[in-house]
């Protein structure tokens, strides 16, 4: 059954309202809103609207992937001056992988504004991880084309970088190696780790570790293993040493 002009206008108005509210939420107004719409247009939507000049987001996704690699690489390079190339690569991979992109997209409610075909809608496309991750990359590509690299970086400073700063990806970061390198570079002494205590039942043990430099305690960390506790302690120690210097 074909939709009436009134129904089509209502749908169009709802779509435009969603994009307006999204721009208000992120504090960015697109100069070319067709780029924004394309970023959220899935191929299934284009297939059902062949008579209209819609483009899907796959090309923008390609561009956004490259822009993300560059901007995240630049951020990590500046933030972690003691981190090796291998460690930087590993951390970047954790930030731009599908589960992380889905997390970013979900927090901004991308699923609610993406344009889907009926079949994709019925099968739960709005919550499909690959679709959300692709939409996030496509949005970054659109933002880059519309506003330039500086605005992309400003957006990532709101959405992505705070998670790195808060330790959301610390499970892939080798803080012990960074601390060792930091200490050796400045020749300020030797570091030692000590397990202070073990808490909890055997099946859910929590370890508490302490790291010292020349017998001065620099950091205390906790973890579900001795290694994790030492990594946490090293992270605390690094932050302390960098703050003092």
C-alpha angles and dihedrals in degrees: 000000000000119000120244121241088253093055092047091050091049091052091047092049091050091051093050091046090053091052091046092052091046092055090048090052096052094037094235125117115202117226090206108037092184087071090054091049091048091052089061098040114107120207090245090063092051091050090058094047102046094145091061126071097248121148123201123232100248097104091046088050089057091052094042091054090058093044091051092050090052099044096043090046091052092048094049092044091057098038098049108038092165096051118108124235091254093051092047090052092050093049093046090051090054092051098047098038121114098261091053094047089049089053092053093045093047093052089056092044095239090162092068096058104035113113112235138177118246095257093050090046093052093049093054100262093157089069099036108123097217092050093050093046090050091049091053092052091045091051090052089051092050092046091051093052093045103039109012135239098300092060091047089054091048089052092049089049087062099041113022114018096057088061090055090048092050092054099253089143098036090115088078097041122095101215093167091062091046092051092047091050092047093052094044092048093057095034092225100145144279128311126220132190125211131181105228100186148337120231135193135020122320093258093051105031122170119201126205116206133187127202121201136189114207088343092307113122110236102172147357122209140182131211147150090256135031089250093052092047091051091048090052092048090050090050090054091046093050092052090050095049093047091048091052092049 
